[in-house]
């Protein structure tokens, strides 16, 4: 069976593909992981990781008729969350979010999107002692018009004082996983502990039963 990995983020695709290939072997499933024939625009208007993952997977399934897998993930920082988890579902565009927007200055916008997101979190936590955080991932697989499955994973940790490391992407340079003394971006085999791996392991447990 072909399973389409639905993301336009090259680094995320590579990470998902690598984890999926290892899980496929462990589960002894006959799967071929493919990229979408072309990228499509999907509006992620939901306020939960599950809903956004489903929106993406369903949109790609509807467009190409191939079973589709999508992940929605983000960083949740305890000190920045009240009624809403932040950055949460807005993690990829947190630098544009109105919450705490005054901490970014005009000159900062020469940086990349990832660098801006990290900078904003670090500045908002400058005087904060509570640096607890977690990465959350929800993976949805749409297998047909009316059938889908999902899995969820978390990686607990804390926010570093400054960015460090060249592996990974997103918030990896400022996130220190529980039990480690360095950031996720300094861990070359981070796929073995990541929130995405945990979510994919969860969904594969179900997938093995339904195929």
Order of alpha helices (4+ residues) and beta strands (2+ residues): beta-alpha-beta-alpha-beta-alpha-beta-beta-beta-alpha
